[in-house]
Amino acid sequence: MSDPGDRLSEPLGRVLGTRTAGGLAKLGLETVEDLLRHYPRRYGSPGEMTDIRSLVAGEHVTVMAQVRSAQVRSMRSRGGAMLEAVVTDGQDTLQLTFFAKRAGVLRMHESKLKPGRTGLFTGTVGEYRGRRQLTHPDYLIVGVDAADEDEAMLEASRPIPIYPAVAAVPTWRIGRSVRTVLDPLGEADVPDPIPAEIRGERGLPTLLEALRAVHLPRDDAEWRRGRDRLRFEEALVLQTALARRRAAREELAAVPRPAAGELVAALDERLPFPLTGSQRDVGETISRDLARSAPMLRLLQGDVGAGKTVVALRAMLQVVEAGGQAALLAPTEVLAAQHLRTLEQLLGSLAHGGMLGGDERGTRLALLTGSQGSKARRSALADAASGAAGIVVGTHALLGEGVQFADLGLVVVDEQHRFGVEQRDALRARGDHPPHMLVMTATPIPRTVAMTVFGDLETSLLTDKPAHRAEVTTHVVPADNEAWLARAWARVREEVDQGRRVYVVCPRIDADDEAEEDALASEPPEGELDLAAAAADRPPLASVTQTAALLAERPELAGVRIGSMHGRLTPEAKDAAMSAFASGEVPVLVSTTVIEVGVDVPQATMMLVLDADRFGISQLHQLRGRVGRSDLASLCLLVSRAEDGTVAKERLDALAATTDGFELAEKDVELRREGDVLGSAQSGGRNSLRLLRVVRDAPLIEETRTLARAIVDADPSLSENPALASALETWLGDEREEFLERG
């Protein structure tokens, strides 16, 4: 006797035949369960036509429309025959064109495409003599293309599932394949991850009932009920994985680092500004976490300029005073060096403990990067291994096998989305006891938002902005308005004449680059830098080299020194460029997004982002955070060719409307979905979030989090819930489940 669920793991080639299975494999569908989990994107009704006017040339579409006419005619000029059909949504029309060597071949199409009939037509939208058309479209005529009269009646009266499809496998072939595998299944073949008790309390259908409801609905209410149940299931499975990781982590033993307070108090006395209320509150929470024997895993969210670095430094000093060491991971060498300078400035004599002129209560700092000279590297490695350096700042070089710590007690990761999960985990695995971990992020990118809503990370928010920070005014500037651009460059000169600094940001380094090469430590998430989407007739994207040369020739900037900054420069050249900019020797810096995170030049009061529509919301907000870092009024100009009504223009308008990073992060999720919360890029697996949306479904996520923790508390191994355990294995696997814990 086969185990429950064996039918779901059956290869589609065995059930549907190799030819059909081969087409479905192009959609990543290999097993019966893959196919059943390929849910319809939407549902059509014979009475609801597709808006033909909204079709865009080059798109692969599935259109529901009514046949207006169809006629076969001979082609004298090239021989053979063609069928021209016209379909309509009631207002606009779309042409369908079929070619054949003989007219007789086309008569079958002509007999089906009778005026008045409704059908689904799929193909790539083209244009011919100003008219939109589909050439050799695949199609299904409602009530005609059916196995028998009963099926035809059902097709004509039920909602029609429309699936995500490809040219080789249109939506109705997917639908027929689904019916083939779904019809023979019984309840015993489809184990249900949701425990029966929970289903009963909430009146949820079984998994098999839900799959039939979404794939073969009798009416709209039925598919909505099935979809809601499947959404609940996604949330429960994910939250159960999180609950298990959380429980496992709490069983680990970290070294408690209780607060003595003297070193932190000494820092507070030195600070040139008072701590904000939220800095104090979050600091106390982190302090309590560090004193526990369970390893801390906390996400510290603070908007640009909210003072995350000071909070992290106070936590690091608590660990140092308790006899441990702290490591601060930065995504780039520029930012690592910047962090070291910032910490040294904040600590003063406290950064030179045991040295001449140093405070006897203090510690020492070390910097470790990949491009260091051998002498500096040996010194930093020795200080880390001996414990002489209480705080070690570095890039991914900190993760190297040759790097040893005397007693690593805390890892602080700056800008978490810039590190792969394996890199972060390499540090957490150091030593006999896992270190505490503090992850800092400014504007959360969508996956960070998702992990915050879903996560087993504890989350702290810095909600207050330091009193000494100015607001940044943001405007969108049309790139084709020469008068506005001329005024922008004149404004740059005015800022320079007042002793201030100006950034000019470009998406490329050189004019012939295909993509910006300064993504910090990893490729930007989908949608962050949409260079591939550039229209063929669009002017070339701005590059650092060309823009610097053009600015040198502008009369408004005559006599102004202009510097360049990008990822291909050597570390020494980067340091030199930043030093010249910070000192005012070179007051205008043309740069790629290498300056996106953490670079701190208080005199920088203006930024122009060229081709701003090529960047995502979180990236633009981070860039904007490089100005307004003092009490000087600051300005950010987003230069763009984005047209009204486009998503790109909506992103820019959102940036101009608010400086609230959390509001922008939510907008980001709305505009481009949150992606896979489990990071499919890391594991190569399927997207676990098919129906769940983290912003819309936050109440459901919260409800299932409570349920999942209760399930895991009562049944840690899930031995009493084998279907739920199996779902975790199937959906997540070991790699993906571990990703949840890593944050």
C-alpha positions as a printed Julia matrix, in Angstrom:
743×3 Matrix{Float64}:
   0.0    0.0     0.0
   1.42   3.39   -0.99
   1.91   6.17    1.54
  -0.47   9.12    1.59
   0.88  11.81   -0.63
   2.66   9.43   -3.04
   0.19  10.44   -5.73
   1.26  14.07   -5.27
   4.94  13.29   -5.82
   4.26  11.31   -9.01
   6.11  12.69  -12.07
   3.83  14.39  -14.58
   5.39  12.37  -17.42
   3.91   9.21  -15.93
   0.44  10.74  -15.52
   0.11  13.0   -18.57
   2.62  11.6   -21.04
   6.04  12.93  -21.97
   4.86  15.48  -24.54
   2.46  17.31  -22.22
   4.86  17.01  -19.29
   7.64  18.5   -21.38
   5.61  21.64  -21.99
   4.69  21.97  -18.32
   8.35  21.55  -17.35
   8.99  24.91  -19.03
   6.89  26.38  -16.22
   8.92  24.51  -13.61
   6.14  21.95  -13.06
   7.54  18.43  -12.6
   5.16  16.58  -10.25
   1.42  16.28   -9.64
   1.73  18.57   -6.62
   3.69  21.18   -8.63
   0.81  21.3   -11.1
  -1.9   21.45   -8.44
  -0.02  24.28   -6.69
   0.14  26.24   -9.96
  -2.88  28.33   -9.05
  -4.9   30.42  -11.52
  -3.74  34.03  -11.8
  -7.33  35.22  -12.27
 -10.73  34.0   -13.42
 -12.6   34.93  -16.55
 -16.3   34.95  -17.23
 -17.9   34.8   -20.68
 -19.58  38.1   -19.86
 -16.35  39.88  -18.89
 -14.14  40.79  -21.83
 -10.47  41.79  -21.73
  -9.76  45.51  -22.25
  -8.15  45.3   -25.7
  -7.05  48.94  -25.61
  -4.69  48.13  -22.71
  -2.71  45.51  -24.69
   0.94  46.38  -25.25
   2.93  45.31  -28.32
   5.42  42.56  -27.52
   3.48  41.18  -24.53
   2.39  37.55  -24.38
  -1.29  37.76  -23.46
  -4.45  35.74  -22.96
  -7.48  37.71  -24.12
 -11.16  36.97  -23.61
 -13.12  38.46  -26.49
 -16.09  37.9   -28.82
 -15.66  36.96  -32.46
 -16.92  39.65  -34.82
 -15.87  38.14  -38.16
 -13.66  35.47  -39.72
 -12.85  34.99  -43.4
 -10.43  32.87  -45.42
  -8.91  34.41  -48.55
  -6.16  33.63  -51.06
  -2.92  35.61  -51.14
  -2.04  36.43  -54.73
   1.25  38.15  -54.04
   2.95  35.36  -52.09
   0.71  32.36  -52.7
  -1.16  30.31  -50.15
  -4.1   31.44  -48.04
  -4.75  33.43  -44.9
  -7.58  33.68  -42.4
  -8.32  37.08  -40.94
 -10.57  37.17  -37.89
 -11.59  40.15  -35.8
 -12.47  39.86  -32.11
 -13.83  42.6   -29.88
 -14.33  43.53  -26.24
 -17.39  45.53  -27.25
 -15.43  48.7   -28.01
 -11.99  47.96  -29.45
 -10.93  45.22  -31.82
  -8.0   42.84  -32.2
  -7.05  41.08  -35.4
  -6.23  37.36  -35.54
  -4.17  36.14  -38.51
  -3.49  32.57  -39.64
  -1.48  31.51  -42.72
  -1.45  28.21  -44.65
  -0.42  26.84  -48.03
  -4.01  25.87  -48.84
  -7.31  27.47  -47.92
  -8.73  24.12  -46.85
  -6.34  23.93  -43.92
  -7.9   27.1   -42.52
 -11.54  26.08  -42.86
 -11.45  24.35  -39.47
 -10.54  27.65  -37.79
 -13.17  29.49  -39.81
 -15.88  27.04  -38.72
 -15.05  27.53  -35.03
 -14.56  31.31  -35.16
 -18.2   32.08  -35.85
 -19.44  35.63  -35.12
 -20.97  35.94  -31.65
 -18.91  33.18  -30.05
 -16.69  34.01  -27.05
 -13.19  32.64  -26.71
  -9.83  32.87  -24.99
  -7.05  33.83  -27.43
  -3.39  33.64  -26.52
  -0.28  34.9   -28.31
   2.18  37.76  -28.58
   0.71  41.15  -29.42
   2.03  42.57  -32.69
   1.17  45.54  -34.89
   0.49  45.62  -38.62
  -0.47  48.81  -40.42
  -1.41  50.45  -37.15
  -3.66  47.61  -35.96
  -2.92  45.29  -33.05
  -2.93  41.62  -33.93
  -2.13  38.09  -32.79
  -0.48  35.89  -35.42
  -1.33  32.17  -35.25
  -2.81  32.51  -31.77
  -3.8   29.46  -29.77
  -7.42  29.67  -28.66
 -10.33  28.04  -26.9
 -13.95  28.76  -27.84
 -16.17  28.71  -24.77
 -18.81  25.97  -24.99
 -17.32  24.52  -28.19
 -13.86  23.14  -27.32
 -15.12  20.57  -24.85
 -15.06  16.79  -24.62
 -18.84  16.5   -24.48
 -22.03  18.52  -24.16
 -22.0   18.46  -20.35
 -18.45  19.88  -20.26
 -19.43  22.53  -22.8
 -22.34  23.63  -20.6
 -20.04  23.81  -17.57
 -17.42  25.81  -19.47
 -20.03  28.28  -20.6
 -21.41  28.88  -17.11
 -18.49  28.6   -14.68
 -15.62  31.0   -13.9
 -12.75  30.2   -16.27
  -9.36  29.77  -14.53
  -6.63  31.69  -16.33
  -3.18  30.35  -15.4
   0.31  31.82  -15.6
   1.34  30.36  -18.96
   3.99  30.37  -21.67
   3.61  30.37  -25.43
   4.14  26.61  -25.66
   1.51  25.84  -23.01
  -1.59  28.07  -23.09
  -3.83  28.44  -20.06
  -6.54  26.01  -21.16
  -4.02  23.19  -21.73
  -2.81  23.76  -18.18
  -6.44  23.64  -17.03
  -7.08  20.34  -18.81
  -3.88  18.85  -17.35
  -4.99  19.95  -13.88
  -8.35  18.24  -14.34
  -6.62  15.06  -15.5
  -4.52  14.79  -12.34
  -7.13  16.19   -9.93
 -10.2   14.14  -10.87
  -8.92  10.71   -9.64
  -7.62  11.97   -6.27
  -9.35  11.12   -3.0
  -8.87  12.63    0.46
  -6.36   9.91    1.4
  -4.16  10.95   -1.54
  -3.87  14.56   -0.39
  -2.53  14.85    3.19
  -3.6   18.14    4.77
  -0.93  20.24    6.53
  -3.59  22.11    8.55
  -4.51  20.05   11.64
  -8.15  18.9    11.6
  -8.89  20.7    14.87
  -7.8   24.05   13.42
  -9.75  23.39   10.21
 -12.87  22.63   12.21
 -12.58  25.71   14.43
 -12.26  27.97   11.4
 -14.62  26.19    9.04
 -11.88  25.6     6.47
 -12.22  23.08    3.64
  -9.73  20.23    3.35
  -6.75  20.66    1.04
  -8.38  18.51   -1.66
 -11.61  20.52   -1.43
  -9.62  23.75   -1.66
  -7.68  22.57   -4.72
 -10.93  21.61   -6.47
 -12.41  24.97   -5.51
  -9.6   27.03   -7.05
  -9.14  24.88  -10.15
 -12.77  23.85  -10.87
 -14.97  26.49   -9.22
 -18.73  26.48   -9.73
 -18.92  30.18   -8.9
 -16.77  33.07   -7.67
 -17.58  32.41   -4.02
 -16.13  28.9    -4.29
 -12.73  29.87   -5.67
 -12.46  32.69   -3.13
 -13.13  30.24   -0.29
 -10.53  27.83   -1.65
  -7.96  30.58   -2.13
  -8.48  31.86    1.43
  -7.87  28.38    2.81
  -4.67  27.98    0.74
  -3.46  31.39    1.89
  -4.04  30.34    5.51
  -2.06  27.17    4.83
   0.92  29.11    3.43
   0.97  31.35    6.48
   0.73  28.42    8.91
   3.49  26.39    7.23
   5.85  29.35    7.16
   5.09  30.34   10.73
   5.59  26.76   11.89
   9.03  26.75   10.29
   9.82  30.02   12.06
   8.52  28.69   15.37
  10.7   25.58   15.08
  13.8   27.65   14.3
  13.02  29.96   17.17
  12.59  27.04   19.59
  15.83  25.44   18.39
  17.76  28.68   18.8
  16.45  29.23   22.3
  17.91  25.85   23.26
  21.41  27.02   22.26
  23.61  28.52   24.94
  25.28  31.85   24.31
  27.59  33.49   26.82
  25.6   36.07   28.81
  27.1   39.55   28.58
  25.46  41.48   31.43
  25.75  45.25   31.58
  28.27  46.74   34.0
  27.5   50.17   32.63
  30.75  52.04   33.2
  32.05  51.93   29.63
  28.64  52.72   28.09
  28.2   55.6    30.55
  31.63  56.94   29.58
  30.55  56.95   25.93
  27.28  58.71   26.74
  29.22  61.47   28.5
  31.32  62.02   25.38
  28.48  62.17   22.85
  28.04  65.65   21.33
  24.26  65.18   21.36
  21.72  63.66   23.75
  20.34  60.19   23.0
  16.78  60.18   21.69
  14.06  58.45   23.66
  13.88  55.54   21.23
  17.68  55.13   21.28
  17.51  54.73   25.07
  14.51  52.38   24.96
  16.0   50.16   22.24
  19.36  50.21   24.01
  17.79  48.89   27.21
  16.03  46.12   25.29
  19.26  45.05   23.58
  21.09  45.23   26.91
  18.62  42.77   28.44
  18.98  40.46   25.42
  22.77  40.42   25.76
  22.5   39.45   29.42
  20.53  36.29   28.55
  22.01  32.88   27.82
  19.89  32.48   24.66
  21.61  34.08   21.64
  20.05  37.37   20.61
  18.86  37.7    17.01
  17.43  41.19   16.75
  16.62  43.38   13.76
  17.28  47.07   14.44
  15.28  49.19   12.04
  15.89  52.89   11.94
  15.3   55.36    9.18
  18.23  57.12    7.55
  19.85  59.31   10.21
  18.0   57.76   13.17
  21.23  56.92   15.02
  21.58  53.15   14.61
  25.39  53.3    14.81
  25.33  54.79   18.33
  22.88  52.11   19.51
  25.11  49.39   18.04
  28.25  50.92   19.6
  26.64  50.97   23.05
  25.77  47.26   22.62
  29.33  46.46   21.49
  30.79  48.26   24.52
  28.55  46.26   26.86
  29.95  43.03   25.4
  33.52  44.34   25.57
  33.1   45.33   29.21
  31.76  41.84   29.92
  34.99  40.33   28.57
  33.97  39.61   24.97
  34.63  41.04   21.51
  32.34  42.53   18.89
  32.58  42.36   15.1
  30.97  44.95   12.84
  30.39  43.78    9.26
  30.08  46.44    6.59
  29.22  45.7     2.95
  32.04  47.72    1.32
  35.55  48.84    2.13
  34.48  52.47    1.83
  31.79  51.91    4.45
  34.05  49.83    6.7
  36.62  52.64    6.75
  33.81  55.14    7.37
  32.53  53.07   10.31
  36.0   52.91   11.82
  36.39  56.7    11.6
  32.91  57.23   13.07
  33.56  54.87   15.99
  36.92  56.51   16.68
  35.31  59.96   16.68
  32.54  58.83   19.02
  34.88  57.0    21.37
  37.81  59.43   21.4
  40.3   58.28   24.06
  38.03  55.28   24.78
  39.25  53.83   21.45
  42.86  53.71   22.67
  42.63  51.59   25.81
  46.05  50.51   27.1
  47.82  52.97   24.8
  49.57  56.26   25.54
  46.89  58.92   26.03
  44.11  56.36   26.01
  41.38  56.03   28.6
  42.14  53.12   30.94
  38.47  52.09   30.75
  38.61  51.92   26.94
  39.23  49.27   24.33
  40.95  49.14   20.95
  39.63  49.03   17.4
  40.92  47.05   14.44
  40.08  47.25   10.72
  40.2   44.18    8.48
  39.53  44.43    4.73
  40.54  42.43    1.69
  42.83  45.03    0.16
  44.93  45.81    3.25
  48.68  45.6     3.03
  50.26  42.56    4.66
  51.66  44.48    7.64
  48.31  46.11    8.52
  46.5   42.82    7.99
  48.88  40.87   10.25
  48.44  43.5    12.96
  44.62  43.4    12.72
  44.58  39.58   12.76
  46.81  39.51   15.83
  44.65  42.05   17.67
  41.49  40.04   16.89
  43.01  36.69   17.88
  44.57  37.96   21.1
  41.55  39.93   22.19
  43.53  43.18   22.24
  40.94  44.64   19.87
  37.56  44.67   21.54
  35.85  45.85   18.34
  36.87  44.57   14.9
  35.4   46.37   11.89
  35.59  44.77    8.47
  34.09  43.61    5.23
  33.55  39.99    4.15
  37.29  39.58    4.88
  36.17  39.03    8.5
  34.64  35.75    7.34
  37.93  34.27    6.11
  39.15  31.0     7.6
  42.33  32.62    8.87
  40.46  35.14   11.02
  40.25  34.12   14.68
  38.68  35.86   17.66
  39.62  35.43   21.3
  35.98  35.53   22.45
  33.45  36.74   19.89
  30.35  37.8    21.79
  28.41  40.02   19.36
  28.14  40.34   15.59
  26.65  43.56   14.22
  25.68  43.39   10.53
  25.15  46.73    8.82
  22.59  46.75    6.0
  21.57  43.12    6.22
  20.33  42.79    2.66
  23.86  43.28    1.34
  25.15  40.03    2.84
  24.32  36.52    1.72
  22.88  34.38    4.46
  25.84  32.01    4.3
  28.23  34.92    4.94
  26.33  36.07    8.0
  26.07  32.53    9.3
  29.82  32.0     8.95
  30.41  34.54   11.71
  27.64  33.2    13.92
  29.23  29.74   13.74
  32.54  30.97   15.21
  33.56  29.68   18.6
  32.09  27.16   21.0
  29.07  29.35   21.71
  27.05  31.26   19.11
  27.53  35.02   19.43
  24.63  37.38   19.85
  23.63  39.05   16.58
  22.3   42.53   15.85
  21.19  43.23   12.28
  20.82  46.89   11.3
  18.83  48.15    8.36
  17.66  51.6     7.32
  14.88  51.46    4.71
  13.85  47.8     4.57
  13.83  46.35    1.1
  10.78  44.18    0.5
  12.28  40.92    1.74
  13.36  42.68    4.92
   9.81  43.95    5.33
   8.63  40.41    4.8
  11.03  38.95    7.33
   9.96  41.61    9.8
   6.31  40.69    9.45
   6.94  36.95    9.3
  10.11  36.72   11.19
  11.42  35.04   14.23
  13.76  37.99   14.48
  12.87  40.22   17.36
  12.41  43.71   15.97
  13.29  47.1    17.42
  12.39  50.42   15.83
  14.19  53.73   16.18
  11.32  56.12   15.66
  12.87  59.45   16.71
  15.17  61.49   14.53
  18.04  63.31   16.23
  17.2   66.98   16.78
  20.24  68.23   14.85
  19.18  66.76   11.47
  17.59  68.91    8.76
  14.7   67.78    6.59
  15.54  67.02    2.96
  13.3   68.55    0.28
  12.86  66.29   -2.74
  11.65  67.23   -6.25
  11.21  65.24   -9.48
  12.83  67.08  -12.42
  11.84  66.17  -16.03
  15.04  65.25  -17.87
  13.83  66.85  -21.11
  13.18  70.27  -19.52
  16.38  72.16  -20.3
  15.37  75.26  -18.32
  14.81  73.22  -15.15
  18.1   71.36  -15.6
  20.0   74.6   -16.13
  18.5   75.93  -12.9
  19.54  72.7   -11.13
  23.19  73.15  -12.18
  23.04  76.8   -11.15
  21.78  75.66   -7.74
  24.76  73.3    -7.5
  27.04  76.32   -7.95
  25.17  78.24   -5.24
  25.68  75.38   -2.76
  29.39  75.16   -3.61
  29.82  78.93   -3.2
  28.44  78.57    0.35
  31.12  76.01    1.21
  28.87  72.99    0.82
  29.13  69.68   -1.08
  27.02  68.14   -3.85
  26.6   64.53   -5.02
  25.65  63.7    -8.63
  24.59  60.04   -8.9
  24.62  58.05  -12.16
  23.44  54.48  -12.88
  26.56  53.55  -14.92
  30.32  53.98  -14.74
  31.09  54.25  -18.47
  28.86  55.04  -21.42
  29.25  51.52  -22.85
  28.42  49.68  -19.62
  25.26  47.59  -19.74
  24.66  47.78  -16.0
  25.83  49.63  -12.94
  28.63  47.65  -11.3
  28.56  48.98   -7.77
  25.83  46.86   -6.22
  27.19  46.44   -2.72
  28.27  42.83   -2.15
  25.36  41.36   -4.09
  23.17  42.05   -7.07
  20.31  44.44   -6.29
  16.94  42.75   -5.84
  14.65  42.41   -8.83
  13.35  45.83   -9.75
  16.05  47.75   -7.86
  18.0   48.74  -10.98
  15.9   48.21  -14.06
  18.49  48.92  -16.76
  17.26  46.13  -19.01
  13.89  47.81  -19.3
  15.26  50.85  -21.13
  13.28  51.58  -24.26
  15.12  51.36  -27.57
  14.55  55.04  -28.38
  15.59  56.3   -24.94
  18.79  58.41  -24.73
  21.76  56.55  -23.19
  21.77  56.33  -19.42
  24.0   58.76  -17.56
  27.49  57.49  -16.72
  30.05  58.8   -14.23
  32.79  59.4   -16.81
  30.6   61.25  -19.31
  28.71  63.25  -16.67
  31.93  64.4   -14.98
  33.27  65.55  -18.36
  30.03  67.35  -19.26
  29.83  69.15  -15.9
  33.39  70.37  -16.3
  32.23  72.21  -19.43
  29.04  73.76  -18.01
  29.37  77.53  -17.57
  27.5   77.39  -14.23
  30.31  75.25  -12.77
  33.31  77.08  -14.22
  36.25  76.79  -11.83
  34.56  74.13   -9.64
  36.59  70.94   -9.13
  34.61  67.8    -9.93
  35.56  64.36   -8.61
  34.54  60.81   -9.56
  33.73  57.78   -7.44
  32.81  54.23   -8.49
  33.46  50.6    -7.73
  36.32  50.1   -10.19
  38.59  52.5    -8.32
  41.23  51.05   -6.03
  40.54  51.36   -2.29
  43.24  54.03   -2.09
  41.62  56.01   -4.9
  38.22  55.71   -3.24
  39.6   56.99    0.07
  41.33  59.85   -1.71
  38.15  60.8    -3.59
  36.06  60.77   -0.41
  38.66  62.72    1.57
  38.88  65.41   -1.12
  35.1   65.64   -1.2
  34.7   65.76    2.58
  37.37  68.47    2.93
  35.82  70.61    0.21
  38.9   70.45   -2.0
  36.64  68.76   -4.61
  33.11  69.92   -3.71
  31.17  68.08   -6.44
  31.33  64.26   -6.55
  29.95  62.33   -9.52
  29.37  58.8    -8.3
  27.56  55.52   -8.74
  25.58  54.03   -5.86
  28.83  53.1    -4.1
  28.02  56.05   -1.79
  24.55  54.64   -1.1
  25.0   53.42    2.47
  26.6   54.98    5.49
  28.91  57.59    3.94
  28.76  60.61    6.25
  29.71  64.1     5.01
  27.78  66.65    7.09
  28.51  69.48    4.62
  26.79  67.57    1.78
  23.53  69.46    1.23
  22.47  68.62   -2.32
  22.11  65.53   -4.49
  21.08  65.07   -8.11
  20.17  61.52   -9.15
  20.31  61.19  -12.94
  18.0   58.61  -14.57
  16.39  58.25  -11.14
  13.61  56.07  -12.56
  16.19  53.29  -13.01
  16.5   52.83   -9.23
  14.14  51.32   -6.67
  12.52  53.11   -3.75
  14.81  51.74   -1.05
  17.93  52.56   -3.05
  16.8   56.12   -3.77
  15.91  56.66   -0.12
  19.33  55.4     0.94
  21.02  57.69   -1.58
  18.99  60.65   -0.36
  20.17  59.83    3.16
  23.67  61.02    2.22
  22.44  64.63    2.44
  20.64  66.31    5.33
  23.18  64.93    7.81
  23.54  68.23    9.69
  21.32  71.19   10.52
  21.83  72.65    7.01
  18.75  72.69    4.74
  19.21  70.05    2.04
  17.82  69.27   -1.41
  17.47  66.11   -3.52
  16.57  66.35   -7.22
  15.41  63.18   -9.02
  16.05  63.7   -12.74
  13.9   61.35  -14.79
  12.19  60.62  -18.1
   9.48  58.5   -16.44
   6.01  59.31  -17.76
   2.91  59.94  -15.68
   0.96  56.75  -14.99
   4.01  54.47  -14.95
   5.22  52.54  -11.91
   8.59  54.28  -12.21
   6.95  57.7   -11.93
   4.85  56.48   -9.0
   8.05  55.42   -7.21
   9.6   58.86   -7.7
   6.45  60.67   -6.61
   6.39  58.54   -3.46
  10.0   59.6    -2.71
   9.14  63.25   -3.21
   6.08  62.99   -0.96
   7.75  61.62    2.19
  11.07  61.06    3.93
   9.57  58.31    6.14
  11.52  55.17    5.26
   8.96  52.79    6.76
   6.16  54.35    4.72
   8.33  54.05    1.61
   9.16  50.41    2.33
   5.47  49.6     2.47
   4.94  51.46   -0.81
   7.78  49.44   -2.3
   6.0   46.2    -1.42
   2.76  47.49   -2.95
   4.48  48.4    -6.2
   6.56  45.29   -6.79
   5.48  42.5    -4.45
   7.7   41.35   -1.64
   9.33  38.49   -3.49
  10.06  35.24   -1.77
  10.33  35.74    1.96
  12.58  32.69    2.14
  15.0   33.94   -0.47
  14.59  31.62   -3.45
  17.85  32.95   -4.87
  19.67  31.4    -1.94
  18.19  27.94   -2.23
  17.07  27.7    -5.82
  13.68  26.51   -4.64
  10.21  27.58   -5.62
   8.57  30.75   -4.4
   6.84  29.85   -1.14
   4.59  32.88   -1.24
   2.12  32.12   -3.98
  -0.96  33.72   -2.46
   0.2   35.4     0.75
   1.09  39.11    0.74
   2.86  40.45    3.78
   1.23  43.87    3.97
  -2.3   42.86    3.06
  -2.28  39.67    5.12
  -0.53  40.94    8.27
  -3.51  40.02   10.54
  -3.56  36.47    9.14
   0.2   36.18    9.63
  -0.14  37.28   13.24
  -2.95  34.76   13.84
  -1.0   31.85   12.35
   2.15  32.83   14.25
   0.26  32.29   17.52
  -1.16  28.97   16.28
   2.21  27.76   15.02
   3.98  28.5    18.29
   1.29  26.58   20.17
   1.68  23.61   17.78
   5.47  23.56   18.19
   5.29  24.0    21.97
   3.0   20.95   22.21
   4.69  18.87   19.5
   8.29  20.08   18.86
   9.11  17.25   16.42
   5.7   17.48   14.68
   5.36  13.72   15.1
   1.64  14.2    15.75
   1.31  16.42   12.66
   3.06  14.42    9.92
   1.35  16.25    7.03
   2.53  19.59    8.41
   6.06  18.21    8.87
   5.96  16.91    5.29
   4.82  20.29    4.0
   7.79  21.96    5.72
  10.11  19.46    4.07
   8.51  19.82    0.64
   8.12  23.58    0.65
  11.25  24.57    2.48
  13.76  21.75    2.72
  16.71  22.03    5.08
  18.35  24.97    3.29
  15.27  27.13    3.15
  14.19  26.42    6.71
  17.66  27.41    7.91
  17.38  30.62    5.92
  14.48  31.65    8.12
  16.62  31.52   11.21
  19.48  33.39    9.63
  17.4   36.48    8.91
